[in-house]
Amino acid sequence: MLKDHIFEFYFDQMNELVFLAEVKNQHLYYKKMNKAAAKLVRCQGEAGMRLESVLPERVYHSLYPY
């Protein structure tokens, strides 16, 4: 299904951005991650779904460390 492919694309893109943000520790990568995460949630099509249920734990905690 096309929706699944779109989801996987943004998921892979965000994982790469997480790696870059962790290694280079640059704010720009975190901003891009937030955008990709928002697209992931939209791809799921469930307005009530929380971000942490979509993202791997490592990714979620790098976005929201507290």
PDBQT receptor file of N, H, CA, C and O in Angstrom, charges set to zero:
ATOM      1  N   MET A   1       0.836  -1.176   0.000  1.00  0.00    +0.000 N 
ATOM      2  CA  MET A   1       0.000   0.000   0.000  1.00  0.00    +0.000 C 
ATOM      3  C   MET A   1       0.887   1.249   0.000  1.00  0.00    +0.000 C 
ATOM      4  O   MET A   1       1.903   1.298   0.694  1.00  0.00    +0.000 OA
ATOM      5  N   LEU A   2       0.499   2.235  -0.770  1.00  0.00    +0.000 N 
ATOM      6  H   LEU A   2      -0.326   2.195  -1.334  1.00  0.00    +0.000 HD
ATOM      7  CA  LEU A   2       1.297   3.455  -0.904  1.00  0.00    +0.000 C 
ATOM      8  C   LEU A   2       1.513   4.144   0.442  1.00  0.00    +0.000 C 
ATOM      9  O   LEU A   2       2.600   4.651   0.719  1.00  0.00    +0.000 OA
ATOM     10  N   LYS A   3       0.482   4.159   1.270  1.00  0.00    +0.000 N 
ATOM     11  H   LYS A   3      -0.401   3.747   1.045  1.00  0.00    +0.000 HD
ATOM     12  CA  LYS A   3       0.582   4.811   2.581  1.00  0.00    +0.000 C 
ATOM     13  C   LYS A   3       1.701   4.191   3.417  1.00  0.00    +0.000 C 
ATOM     14  O   LYS A   3       2.420   4.902   4.119  1.00  0.00    +0.000 OA
ATOM     15  N   ASP A   4       1.848   2.868   3.342  1.00  0.00    +0.000 N 
ATOM     16  H   ASP A   4       1.264   2.291   2.771  1.00  0.00    +0.000 HD
ATOM     17  CA  ASP A   4       2.913   2.183   4.085  1.00  0.00    +0.000 C 
ATOM     18  C   ASP A   4       4.292   2.586   3.574  1.00  0.00    +0.000 C 
ATOM     19  O   ASP A   4       5.222   2.765   4.359  1.00  0.00    +0.000 OA
ATOM     20  N   HIS A   5       4.420   2.728   2.253  1.00  0.00    +0.000 N 
ATOM     21  H   HIS A   5       3.664   2.582   1.615  1.00  0.00    +0.000 HD
ATOM     22  CA  HIS A   5       5.706   3.127   1.676  1.00  0.00    +0.000 C 
ATOM     23  C   HIS A   5       6.068   4.553   2.085  1.00  0.00    +0.000 C 
ATOM     24  O   HIS A   5       7.229   4.845   2.372  1.00  0.00    +0.000 OA
ATOM     25  N   ILE A   6       5.076   5.434   2.110  1.00  0.00    +0.000 N 
ATOM     26  H   ILE A   6       4.133   5.196   1.876  1.00  0.00    +0.000 HD
ATOM     27  CA  ILE A   6       5.318   6.814   2.533  1.00  0.00    +0.000 C 
ATOM     28  C   ILE A   6       5.754   6.835   3.989  1.00  0.00    +0.000 C 
ATOM     29  O   ILE A   6       6.689   7.547   4.357  1.00  0.00    +0.000 OA
ATOM     30  N   PHE A   7       5.069   6.049   4.816  1.00  0.00    +0.000 N 
ATOM     31  H   PHE A   7       4.310   5.471   4.518  1.00  0.00    +0.000 HD
ATOM     32  CA  PHE A   7       5.417   5.969   6.240  1.00  0.00    +0.000 C 
ATOM     33  C   PHE A   7       6.855   5.490   6.403  1.00  0.00    +0.000 C 
ATOM     34  O   PHE A   7       7.622   6.074   7.169  1.00  0.00    +0.000 OA
ATOM     35  N   GLU A   8       7.224   4.431   5.687  1.00  0.00    +0.000 N 
ATOM     36  H   GLU A   8       6.601   3.957   5.065  1.00  0.00    +0.000 HD
ATOM     37  CA  GLU A   8       8.583   3.890   5.786  1.00  0.00    +0.000 C 
ATOM     38  C   GLU A   8       9.620   4.912   5.341  1.00  0.00    +0.000 C 
ATOM     39  O   GLU A   8      10.694   5.010   5.934  1.00  0.00    +0.000 OA
ATOM     40  N   PHE A   9       9.297   5.674   4.295  1.00  0.00    +0.000 N 
ATOM     41  H   PHE A   9       8.425   5.594   3.814  1.00  0.00    +0.000 HD
ATOM     42  CA  PHE A   9      10.227   6.694   3.802  1.00  0.00    +0.000 C 
ATOM     43  C   PHE A   9      10.514   7.722   4.895  1.00  0.00    +0.000 C 
ATOM     44  O   PHE A   9      11.674   8.025   5.177  1.00  0.00    +0.000 OA
ATOM     45  N   TYR A  10       9.460   8.257   5.509  1.00  0.00    +0.000 N 
ATOM     46  H   TYR A  10       8.518   8.011   5.280  1.00  0.00    +0.000 HD
ATOM     47  CA  TYR A  10       9.660   9.264   6.552  1.00  0.00    +0.000 C 
ATOM     48  C   TYR A  10      10.315   8.657   7.787  1.00  0.00    +0.000 C 
ATOM     49  O   TYR A  10      11.106   9.318   8.459  1.00  0.00    +0.000 OA
ATOM     50  N   PHE A  11       9.990   7.407   8.088  1.00  0.00    +0.000 N 
ATOM     51  H   PHE A  11       9.347   6.870   7.542  1.00  0.00    +0.000 HD
ATOM     52  CA  PHE A  11      10.587   6.730   9.237  1.00  0.00    +0.000 C 
ATOM     53  C   PHE A  11      12.096   6.591   9.039  1.00  0.00    +0.000 C 
ATOM     54  O   PHE A  11      12.872   6.891   9.946  1.00  0.00    +0.000 OA
ATOM     55  N   ASP A  12      12.514   6.134   7.850  1.00  0.00    +0.000 N 
ATOM     56  H   ASP A  12      11.884   5.890   7.113  1.00  0.00    +0.000 HD
ATOM     57  CA  ASP A  12      13.940   5.999   7.548  1.00  0.00    +0.000 C 
ATOM     58  C   ASP A  12      14.634   7.355   7.556  1.00  0.00    +0.000 C 
ATOM     59  O   ASP A  12      15.742   7.499   8.074  1.00  0.00    +0.000 OA
ATOM     60  N   GLN A  13      13.967   8.344   6.975  1.00  0.00    +0.000 N 
ATOM     61  H   GLN A  13      13.067   8.228   6.554  1.00  0.00    +0.000 HD
ATOM     62  CA  GLN A  13      14.528   9.691   6.929  1.00  0.00    +0.000 C 
ATOM     63  C   GLN A  13      14.753  10.221   8.344  1.00  0.00    +0.000 C 
ATOM     64  O   GLN A  13      15.785  10.829   8.630  1.00  0.00    +0.000 OA
ATOM     65  N   MET A  14      13.798   9.991   9.212  1.00  0.00    +0.000 N 
ATOM     66  H   MET A  14      12.960   9.497   8.980  1.00  0.00    +0.000 HD
ATOM     67  CA  MET A  14      13.919  10.496  10.567  1.00  0.00    +0.000 C 
ATOM     68  C   MET A  14      15.001   9.770  11.341  1.00  0.00    +0.000 C 
ATOM     69  O   MET A  14      15.721  10.398  12.117  1.00  0.00    +0.000 OA
ATOM     70  N   ASN A  15      15.137   8.474  11.156  1.00  0.00    +0.000 N 
ATOM     71  H   ASN A  15      14.552   7.963  10.526  1.00  0.00    +0.000 HD
ATOM     72  CA  ASN A  15      16.207   7.741  11.834  1.00  0.00    +0.000 C 
ATOM     73  C   ASN A  15      17.574   8.269  11.429  1.00  0.00    +0.000 C 
ATOM     74  O   ASN A  15      18.475   8.365  12.262  1.00  0.00    +0.000 OA
ATOM     75  N   GLU A  16      17.736   8.612  10.158  1.00  0.00    +0.000 N 
ATOM     76  H   GLU A  16      17.004   8.534   9.481  1.00  0.00    +0.000 HD
ATOM     77  CA  GLU A  16      19.004   9.180   9.702  1.00  0.00    +0.000 C 
ATOM     78  C   GLU A  16      19.236  10.548  10.346  1.00  0.00    +0.000 C 
ATOM     79  O   GLU A  16      20.356  10.865  10.746  1.00  0.00    +0.000 OA
ATOM     80  N   LEU A  17      18.190  11.348  10.445  1.00  0.00    +0.000 N 
ATOM     81  H   LEU A  17      17.280  11.090  10.120  1.00  0.00    +0.000 HD
ATOM     82  CA  LEU A  17      18.316  12.660  11.082  1.00  0.00    +0.000 C 
ATOM     83  C   LEU A  17      18.648  12.531  12.565  1.00  0.00    +0.000 C 
ATOM     84  O   LEU A  17      19.395  13.344  13.110  1.00  0.00    +0.000 OA
ATOM     85  N   VAL A  18      18.097  11.517  13.213  1.00  0.00    +0.000 N 
ATOM     86  H   VAL A  18      17.491  10.857  12.770  1.00  0.00    +0.000 HD
ATOM     87  CA  VAL A  18      18.420  11.281  14.625  1.00  0.00    +0.000 C 
ATOM     88  C   VAL A  18      19.907  10.977  14.763  1.00  0.00    +0.000 C 
ATOM     89  O   VAL A  18      20.571  11.504  15.656  1.00  0.00    +0.000 OA
ATOM     90  N   PHE A  19      20.426  10.132  13.885  1.00  0.00    +0.000 N 
ATOM     91  H   PHE A  19      19.886   9.704  13.160  1.00  0.00    +0.000 HD
ATOM     92  CA  PHE A  19      21.851   9.804  13.918  1.00  0.00    +0.000 C 
ATOM     93  C   PHE A  19      22.694  11.065  13.746  1.00  0.00    +0.000 C 
ATOM     94  O   PHE A  19      23.643  11.286  14.498  1.00  0.00    +0.000 OA
ATOM     95  N   LEU A  20      22.352  11.889  12.761  1.00  0.00    +0.000 N 
ATOM     96  H   LEU A  20      21.581  11.710  12.149  1.00  0.00    +0.000 HD
ATOM     97  CA  LEU A  20      23.115  13.113  12.516  1.00  0.00    +0.000 C 
ATOM     98  C   LEU A  20      23.026  14.073  13.698  1.00  0.00    +0.000 C 
ATOM     99  O   LEU A  20      24.012  14.711  14.066  1.00  0.00    +0.000 OA
ATOM    100  N   ALA A  21      21.847  14.167  14.283  1.00  0.00    +0.000 N 
ATOM    101  H   ALA A  21      21.046  13.649  13.984  1.00  0.00    +0.000 HD
ATOM    102  CA  ALA A  21      21.674  15.071  15.424  1.00  0.00    +0.000 C 
ATOM    103  C   ALA A  21      22.486  14.598  16.625  1.00  0.00    +0.000 C 
ATOM    104  O   ALA A  21      23.067  15.409  17.347  1.00  0.00    +0.000 OA
ATOM    105  N   GLU A  22      22.524  13.279  16.837  1.00  0.00    +0.000 N 
ATOM    106  H   GLU A  22      22.052  12.621  16.251  1.00  0.00    +0.000 HD
ATOM    107  CA  GLU A  22      23.279  12.745  17.973  1.00  0.00    +0.000 C 
ATOM    108  C   GLU A  22      24.778  12.916  17.764  1.00  0.00    +0.000 C 
ATOM    109  O   GLU A  22      25.507  13.242  18.701  1.00  0.00    +0.000 OA
ATOM    110  N   VAL A  23      25.236  12.697  16.539  1.00  0.00    +0.000 N 
ATOM    111  H   VAL A  23      24.644  12.432  15.778  1.00  0.00    +0.000 HD
ATOM    112  CA  VAL A  23      26.663  12.771  16.248  1.00  0.00    +0.000 C 
ATOM    113  C   VAL A  23      27.138  14.221  16.179  1.00  0.00    +0.000 C 
ATOM    114  O   VAL A  23      28.164  14.578  16.758  1.00  0.00    +0.000 OA
ATOM    115  N   LYS A  24      26.385  15.042  15.468  1.00  0.00    +0.000 N 
ATOM    116  H   LYS A  24      25.551  14.752  14.998  1.00  0.00    +0.000 HD
ATOM    117  CA  LYS A  24      26.819  16.426  15.252  1.00  0.00    +0.000 C 
ATOM    118  C   LYS A  24      26.211  17.405  16.243  1.00  0.00    +0.000 C 
ATOM    119  O   LYS A  24      26.686  18.531  16.385  1.00  0.00    +0.000 OA
ATOM    120  N   ASN A  25      25.157  16.971  16.930  1.00  0.00    +0.000 N 
ATOM    121  H   ASN A  25      24.771  16.055  16.815  1.00  0.00    +0.000 HD
ATOM    122  CA  ASN A  25      24.502  17.782  17.958  1.00  0.00    +0.000 C 
ATOM    123  C   ASN A  25      24.146  19.177  17.440  1.00  0.00    +0.000 C 
ATOM    124  O   ASN A  25      24.496  20.188  18.048  1.00  0.00    +0.000 OA
ATOM    125  N   GLN A  26      23.463  19.208  16.334  1.00  0.00    +0.000 N 
ATOM    126  H   GLN A  26      23.179  18.386  15.840  1.00  0.00    +0.000 HD
ATOM    127  CA  GLN A  26      23.095  20.488  15.733  1.00  0.00    +0.000 C 
ATOM    128  C   GLN A  26      21.592  20.680  15.773  1.00  0.00    +0.000 C 
ATOM    129  O   GLN A  26      20.822  19.757  15.504  1.00  0.00    +0.000 OA
ATOM    130  N   HIS A  27      21.190  21.891  16.111  1.00  0.00    +0.000 N 
ATOM    131  H   HIS A  27      21.815  22.640  16.329  1.00  0.00    +0.000 HD
ATOM    132  CA  HIS A  27      19.772  22.221  16.255  1.00  0.00    +0.000 C 
ATOM    133  C   HIS A  27      18.997  22.009  14.957  1.00  0.00    +0.000 C 
ATOM    134  O   HIS A  27      17.836  21.602  14.987  1.00  0.00    +0.000 OA
ATOM    135  N   LEU A  28      19.630  22.282  13.825  1.00  0.00    +0.000 N 
ATOM    136  H   LEU A  28      20.574  22.613  13.801  1.00  0.00    +0.000 HD
ATOM    137  CA  LEU A  28      18.966  22.140  12.523  1.00  0.00    +0.000 C 
ATOM    138  C   LEU A  28      18.427  20.727  12.327  1.00  0.00    +0.000 C 
ATOM    139  O   LEU A  28      17.317  20.554  11.822  1.00  0.00    +0.000 OA
ATOM    140  N   TYR A  29      19.189  19.728  12.717  1.00  0.00    +0.000 N 
ATOM    141  H   TYR A  29      20.090  19.869  13.127  1.00  0.00    +0.000 HD
ATOM    142  CA  TYR A  29      18.752  18.346  12.549  1.00  0.00    +0.000 C 
ATOM    143  C   TYR A  29      17.555  18.032  13.437  1.00  0.00    +0.000 C 
ATOM    144  O   TYR A  29      16.671  17.271  13.045  1.00  0.00    +0.000 OA
ATOM    145  N   TYR A  30      17.524  18.614  14.630  1.00  0.00    +0.000 N 
ATOM    146  H   TYR A  30      18.243  19.232  14.949  1.00  0.00    +0.000 HD
ATOM    147  CA  TYR A  30      16.377  18.394  15.512  1.00  0.00    +0.000 C 
ATOM    148  C   TYR A  30      15.117  19.016  14.926  1.00  0.00    +0.000 C 
ATOM    149  O   TYR A  30      14.031  18.446  15.037  1.00  0.00    +0.000 OA
ATOM    150  N   LYS A  31      15.259  20.196  14.295  1.00  0.00    +0.000 N 
ATOM    151  H   LYS A  31      16.141  20.658  14.205  1.00  0.00    +0.000 HD
ATOM    152  CA  LYS A  31      14.097  20.825  13.653  1.00  0.00    +0.000 C 
ATOM    153  C   LYS A  31      13.583  19.940  12.520  1.00  0.00    +0.000 C 
ATOM    154  O   LYS A  31      12.375  19.763  12.365  1.00  0.00    +0.000 OA
ATOM    155  N   LYS A  32      14.494  19.390  11.736  1.00  0.00    +0.000 N 
ATOM    156  H   LYS A  32      15.475  19.533  11.862  1.00  0.00    +0.000 HD
ATOM    157  CA  LYS A  32      14.099  18.504  10.635  1.00  0.00    +0.000 C 
ATOM    158  C   LYS A  32      13.448  17.231  11.168  1.00  0.00    +0.000 C 
ATOM    159  O   LYS A  32      12.505  16.714  10.568  1.00  0.00    +0.000 OA
ATOM    160  N   MET A  33      13.949  16.727  12.291  1.00  0.00    +0.000 N 
ATOM    161  H   MET A  33      14.715  17.147  12.779  1.00  0.00    +0.000 HD
ATOM    162  CA  MET A  33      13.355  15.530  12.894  1.00  0.00    +0.000 C 
ATOM    163  C   MET A  33      11.922  15.788  13.315  1.00  0.00    +0.000 C 
ATOM    164  O   MET A  33      11.047  14.946  13.111  1.00  0.00    +0.000 OA
ATOM    165  N   ASN A  34      11.682  16.950  13.903  1.00  0.00    +0.000 N 
ATOM    166  H   ASN A  34      12.392  17.633  14.069  1.00  0.00    +0.000 HD
ATOM    167  CA  ASN A  34      10.323  17.274  14.325  1.00  0.00    +0.000 C 
ATOM    168  C   ASN A  34       9.371  17.310  13.138  1.00  0.00    +0.000 C 
ATOM    169  O   ASN A  34       8.233  16.850  13.238  1.00  0.00    +0.000 OA
ATOM    170  N   LYS A  35       9.834  17.856  12.012  1.00  0.00    +0.000 N 
ATOM    171  H   LYS A  35      10.758  18.229  11.931  1.00  0.00    +0.000 HD
ATOM    172  CA  LYS A  35       8.995  17.898  10.808  1.00  0.00    +0.000 C 
ATOM    173  C   LYS A  35       8.718  16.487  10.300  1.00  0.00    +0.000 C 
ATOM    174  O   LYS A  35       7.584  16.159   9.953  1.00  0.00    +0.000 OA
ATOM    175  N   ALA A  36       9.753  15.659  10.258  1.00  0.00    +0.000 N 
ATOM    176  H   ALA A  36      10.675  15.926  10.540  1.00  0.00    +0.000 HD
ATOM    177  CA  ALA A  36       9.579  14.286   9.781  1.00  0.00    +0.000 C 
ATOM    178  C   ALA A  36       8.660  13.505  10.718  1.00  0.00    +0.000 C 
ATOM    179  O   ALA A  36       7.851  12.694  10.265  1.00  0.00    +0.000 OA
ATOM    180  N   ALA A  37       8.784  13.748  12.020  1.00  0.00    +0.000 N 
ATOM    181  H   ALA A  37       9.441  14.406  12.388  1.00  0.00    +0.000 HD
ATOM    182  CA  ALA A  37       7.925  13.066  12.989  1.00  0.00    +0.000 C 
ATOM    183  C   ALA A  37       6.469  13.474  12.798  1.00  0.00    +0.000 C 
ATOM    184  O   ALA A  37       5.570  12.638  12.890  1.00  0.00    +0.000 OA
ATOM    185  N   ALA A  38       6.238  14.745  12.536  1.00  0.00    +0.000 N 
ATOM    186  H   ALA A  38       6.968  15.424  12.462  1.00  0.00    +0.000 HD
ATOM    187  CA  ALA A  38       4.870  15.215  12.304  1.00  0.00    +0.000 C 
ATOM    188  C   ALA A  38       4.288  14.563  11.053  1.00  0.00    +0.000 C 
ATOM    189  O   ALA A  38       3.110  14.208  11.025  1.00  0.00    +0.000 OA
ATOM    190  N   LYS A  39       5.110  14.405  10.026  1.00  0.00    +0.000 N 
ATOM    191  H   LYS A  39       6.067  14.694  10.049  1.00  0.00    +0.000 HD
ATOM    192  CA  LYS A  39       4.652  13.747   8.796  1.00  0.00    +0.000 C 
ATOM    193  C   LYS A  39       4.338  12.277   9.061  1.00  0.00    +0.000 C 
ATOM    194  O   LYS A  39       3.387  11.729   8.505  1.00  0.00    +0.000 OA
ATOM    195  N   LEU A  40       5.139  11.645   9.910  1.00  0.00    +0.000 N 
ATOM    196  H   LEU A  40       5.912  12.091  10.362  1.00  0.00    +0.000 HD
ATOM    197  CA  LEU A  40       4.880  10.248  10.263  1.00  0.00    +0.000 C 
ATOM    198  C   LEU A  40       3.512  10.096  10.903  1.00  0.00    +0.000 C 
ATOM    199  O   LEU A  40       2.749   9.194  10.558  1.00  0.00    +0.000 OA
ATOM    200  N   VAL A  41       3.213  10.978  11.830  1.00  0.00    +0.000 N 
ATOM    201  H   VAL A  41       3.833  11.710  12.110  1.00  0.00    +0.000 HD
ATOM    202  CA  VAL A  41       1.933  10.900  12.525  1.00  0.00    +0.000 C 
ATOM    203  C   VAL A  41       0.789  11.142  11.547  1.00  0.00    +0.000 C 
ATOM    204  O   VAL A  41      -0.234  10.462  11.616  1.00  0.00    +0.000 OA
ATOM    205  N   ARG A  42       0.950  12.101  10.640  1.00  0.00    +0.000 N 
ATOM    206  H   ARG A  42       1.781  12.653  10.584  1.00  0.00    +0.000 HD
ATOM    207  CA  ARG A  42      -0.086  12.359   9.632  1.00  0.00    +0.000 C 
ATOM    208  C   ARG A  42      -0.268  11.150   8.724  1.00  0.00    +0.000 C 
ATOM    209  O   ARG A  42      -1.391  10.825   8.337  1.00  0.00    +0.000 OA
ATOM    210  N   CYS A  43       0.828  10.487   8.384  1.00  0.00    +0.000 N 
ATOM    211  H   CYS A  43       1.740  10.751   8.699  1.00  0.00    +0.000 HD
ATOM    212  CA  CYS A  43       0.743   9.300   7.520  1.00  0.00    +0.000 C 
ATOM    213  C   CYS A  43      -0.077   8.200   8.181  1.00  0.00    +0.000 C 
ATOM    214  O   CYS A  43      -0.767   7.442   7.499  1.00  0.00    +0.000 OA
ATOM    215  N   GLN A  44      -0.006   8.112   9.476  1.00  0.00    +0.000 N 
ATOM    216  H   GLN A  44       0.554   8.728  10.030  1.00  0.00    +0.000 HD
ATOM    217  CA  GLN A  44      -0.756   7.083  10.182  1.00  0.00    +0.000 C 
ATOM    218  C   GLN A  44      -2.253   7.354  10.128  1.00  0.00    +0.000 C 
ATOM    219  O   GLN A  44      -3.061   6.430  10.222  1.00  0.00    +0.000 OA
ATOM    220  N   GLY A  45      -2.623   8.627   9.976  1.00  0.00    +0.000 N 
ATOM    221  H   GLY A  45      -1.967   9.378   9.899  1.00  0.00    +0.000 HD
ATOM    222  CA  GLY A  45      -4.025   8.960   9.807  1.00  0.00    +0.000 C 
ATOM    223  C   GLY A  45      -4.868   8.859  11.061  1.00  0.00    +0.000 C 
ATOM    224  O   GLY A  45      -6.095   8.906  10.983  1.00  0.00    +0.000 OA
ATOM    225  N   GLU A  46      -4.240   8.722  12.207  1.00  0.00    +0.000 N 
ATOM    226  H   GLU A  46      -3.243   8.684  12.271  1.00  0.00    +0.000 HD
ATOM    227  CA  GLU A  46      -4.984   8.645  13.458  1.00  0.00    +0.000 C 
ATOM    228  C   GLU A  46      -4.645   9.869  14.293  1.00  0.00    +0.000 C 
ATOM    229  O   GLU A  46      -3.556   9.969  14.859  1.00  0.00    +0.000 OA
ATOM    230  N   ALA A  47      -5.584  10.793  14.361  1.00  0.00    +0.000 N 
ATOM    231  H   ALA A  47      -6.469  10.712  13.901  1.00  0.00    +0.000 HD
ATOM    232  CA  ALA A  47      -5.327  12.073  15.028  1.00  0.00    +0.000 C 
ATOM    233  C   ALA A  47      -4.972  11.895  16.495  1.00  0.00    +0.000 C 
ATOM    234  O   ALA A  47      -4.178  12.668  17.031  1.00  0.00    +0.000 OA
ATOM    235  N   GLY A  48      -5.536  10.909  17.146  1.00  0.00    +0.000 N 
ATOM    236  H   GLY A  48      -6.181  10.281  16.710  1.00  0.00    +0.000 HD
ATOM    237  CA  GLY A  48      -5.302  10.727  18.574  1.00  0.00    +0.000 C 
ATOM    238  C   GLY A  48      -4.039   9.958  18.905  1.00  0.00    +0.000 C 
ATOM    239  O   GLY A  48      -3.696   9.820  20.080  1.00  0.00    +0.000 OA
ATOM    240  N   MET A  49      -3.333   9.450  17.895  1.00  0.00    +0.000 N 
ATOM    241  H   MET A  49      -3.611   9.562  16.941  1.00  0.00    +0.000 HD
ATOM    242  CA  MET A  49      -2.144   8.640  18.160  1.00  0.00    +0.000 C 
ATOM    243  C   MET A  49      -1.024   9.509  18.713  1.00  0.00    +0.000 C 
ATOM    244  O   MET A  49      -0.727  10.568  18.162  1.00  0.00    +0.000 OA
ATOM    245  N   ARG A  50      -0.415   9.073  19.780  1.00  0.00    +0.000 N 
ATOM    246  H   ARG A  50      -0.656   8.213  20.228  1.00  0.00    +0.000 HD
ATOM    247  CA  ARG A  50       0.687   9.834  20.361  1.00  0.00    +0.000 C 
ATOM    248  C   ARG A  50       1.977   9.514  19.627  1.00  0.00    +0.000 C 
ATOM    249  O   ARG A  50       2.185   8.393  19.162  1.00  0.00    +0.000 OA
ATOM    250  N   LEU A  51       2.831  10.508  19.532  1.00  0.00    +0.000 N 
ATOM    251  H   LEU A  51       2.662  11.418  19.909  1.00  0.00    +0.000 HD
ATOM    252  CA  LEU A  51       4.081  10.372  18.799  1.00  0.00    +0.000 C 
ATOM    253  C   LEU A  51       4.927   9.218  19.325  1.00  0.00    +0.000 C 
ATOM    254  O   LEU A  51       5.536   8.490  18.541  1.00  0.00    +0.000 OA
ATOM    255  N   GLU A  52       4.969   9.045  20.630  1.00  0.00    +0.000 N 
ATOM    256  H   GLU A  52       4.474   9.636  21.267  1.00  0.00    +0.000 HD
ATOM    257  CA  GLU A  52       5.841   8.018  21.199  1.00  0.00    +0.000 C 
ATOM    258  C   GLU A  52       5.414   6.606  20.816  1.00  0.00    +0.000 C 
ATOM    259  O   GLU A  52       6.226   5.682  20.874  1.00  0.00    +0.000 OA
ATOM    260  N   SER A  53       4.146   6.422  20.424  1.00  0.00    +0.000 N 
ATOM    261  H   SER A  53       3.486   7.172  20.378  1.00  0.00    +0.000 HD
ATOM    262  CA  SER A  53       3.707   5.089  20.024  1.00  0.00    +0.000 C 
ATOM    263  C   SER A  53       4.119   4.771  18.589  1.00  0.00    +0.000 C 
ATOM    264  O   SER A  53       4.050   3.617  18.166  1.00  0.00    +0.000 OA
ATOM    265  N   VAL A  54       4.543   5.781  17.843  1.00  0.00    +0.000 N 
ATOM    266  H   VAL A  54       4.598   6.719  18.187  1.00  0.00    +0.000 HD
ATOM    267  CA  VAL A  54       4.952   5.597  16.454  1.00  0.00    +0.000 C 
ATOM    268  C   VAL A  54       6.465   5.446  16.356  1.00  0.00    +0.000 C 
ATOM    269  O   VAL A  54       6.970   4.666  15.548  1.00  0.00    +0.000 OA
ATOM    270  N   LEU A  55       7.178   6.194  17.180  1.00  0.00    +0.000 N 
ATOM    271  H   LEU A  55       6.768   6.828  17.836  1.00  0.00    +0.000 HD
ATOM    272  CA  LEU A  55       8.626   6.255  17.055  1.00  0.00    +0.000 C 
ATOM    273  C   LEU A  55       9.320   5.232  17.939  1.00  0.00    +0.000 C 
ATOM    274  O   LEU A  55       8.798   4.848  18.986  1.00  0.00    +0.000 OA
ATOM    275  N   PRO A  56      10.508   4.789  17.512  1.00  0.00    +0.000 N 
ATOM    276  CA  PRO A  56      11.310   3.953  18.401  1.00  0.00    +0.000 C 
ATOM    277  C   PRO A  56      11.666   4.764  19.650  1.00  0.00    +0.000 C 
ATOM    278  O   PRO A  56      11.765   5.990  19.589  1.00  0.00    +0.000 OA
ATOM    279  N   GLU A  57      11.855   4.089  20.764  1.00  0.00    +0.000 N 
ATOM    280  H   GLU A  57      11.774   3.093  20.814  1.00  0.00    +0.000 HD
ATOM    281  CA  GLU A  57      12.115   4.775  22.035  1.00  0.00    +0.000 C 
ATOM    282  C   GLU A  57      13.319   5.708  21.948  1.00  0.00    +0.000 C 
ATOM    283  O   GLU A  57      13.277   6.827  22.460  1.00  0.00    +0.000 OA
ATOM    284  N   ARG A  58      14.387   5.252  21.302  1.00  0.00    +0.000 N 
ATOM    285  H   ARG A  58      14.421   4.344  20.886  1.00  0.00    +0.000 HD
ATOM    286  CA  ARG A  58      15.612   6.056  21.178  1.00  0.00    +0.000 C 
ATOM    287  C   ARG A  58      15.335   7.352  20.427  1.00  0.00    +0.000 C 
ATOM    288  O   ARG A  58      15.838   8.414  20.792  1.00  0.00    +0.000 OA
ATOM    289  N   VAL A  59      14.529   7.253  19.375  1.00  0.00    +0.000 N 
ATOM    290  H   VAL A  59      14.120   6.390  19.078  1.00  0.00    +0.000 HD
ATOM    291  CA  VAL A  59      14.200   8.424  18.566  1.00  0.00    +0.000 C 
ATOM    292  C   VAL A  59      13.334   9.384  19.370  1.00  0.00    +0.000 C 
ATOM    293  O   VAL A  59      13.582  10.590  19.389  1.00  0.00    +0.000 OA
ATOM    294  N   TYR A  60      12.329   8.849  20.025  1.00  0.00    +0.000 N 
ATOM    295  H   TYR A  60      12.128   7.869  20.009  1.00  0.00    +0.000 HD
ATOM    296  CA  TYR A  60      11.409   9.692  20.795  1.00  0.00    +0.000 C 
ATOM    297  C   TYR A  60      12.159  10.451  21.889  1.00  0.00    +0.000 C 
ATOM    298  O   TYR A  60      11.941  11.648  22.075  1.00  0.00    +0.000 OA
ATOM    299  N   HIS A  61      13.041   9.761  22.610  1.00  0.00    +0.000 N 
ATOM    300  H   HIS A  61      13.219   8.789  22.458  1.00  0.00    +0.000 HD
ATOM    301  CA  HIS A  61      13.748  10.413  23.711  1.00  0.00    +0.000 C 
ATOM    302  C   HIS A  61      14.797  11.394  23.222  1.00  0.00    +0.000 C 
ATOM    303  O   HIS A  61      15.181  12.297  23.965  1.00  0.00    +0.000 OA
ATOM    304  N   SER A  62      15.270  11.243  21.998  1.00  0.00    +0.000 N 
ATOM    305  H   SER A  62      14.958  10.509  21.394  1.00  0.00    +0.000 HD
ATOM    306  CA  SER A  62      16.190  12.250  21.471  1.00  0.00    +0.000 C 
ATOM    307  C   SER A  62      15.427  13.519  21.097  1.00  0.00    +0.000 C 
ATOM    308  O   SER A  62      15.985  14.616  21.129  1.00  0.00    +0.000 OA
ATOM    309  N   LEU A  63      14.145  13.366  20.742  1.00  0.00    +0.000 N 
ATOM    310  H   LEU A  63      13.692  12.475  20.716  1.00  0.00    +0.000 HD
ATOM    311  CA  LEU A  63      13.316  14.536  20.443  1.00  0.00    +0.000 C 
ATOM    312  C   LEU A  63      12.831  15.205  21.719  1.00  0.00    +0.000 C 
ATOM    313  O   LEU A  63      12.817  16.431  21.830  1.00  0.00    +0.000 OA
ATOM    314  N   TYR A  64      12.432  14.376  22.682  1.00  0.00    +0.000 N 
ATOM    315  H   TYR A  64      12.443  13.380  22.592  1.00  0.00    +0.000 HD
ATOM    316  CA  TYR A  64      11.855  14.867  23.934  1.00  0.00    +0.000 C 
ATOM    317  C   TYR A  64      12.575  14.213  25.105  1.00  0.00    +0.000 C 
ATOM    318  O   TYR A  64      12.086  13.226  25.655  1.00  0.00    +0.000 OA
ATOM    319  N   PRO A  65      13.735  14.749  25.497  1.00  0.00    +0.000 N 
ATOM    320  CA  PRO A  65      14.562  14.082  26.506  1.00  0.00    +0.000 C 
ATOM    321  C   PRO A  65      13.980  14.068  27.914  1.00  0.00    +0.000 C 
ATOM    322  O   PRO A  65      14.483  13.329  28.760  1.00  0.00    +0.000 OA
ATOM    323  N   TYR A  66      12.958  14.842  28.199  1.00  0.00    +0.000 N 
ATOM    324  H   TYR A  66      12.550  15.442  27.512  1.00  0.00    +0.000 HD
ATOM    325  CA  TYR A  66      12.434  14.902  29.567  1.00  0.00    +0.000 C 
ATOM    326  C   TYR A  66      11.211  14.065  29.737  1.00  0.00    +0.000 C 
ATOM    327  O   TYR A  66      10.649  14.009  30.830  1.00  0.00    +0.000 OA
TER     328      TYR A  66
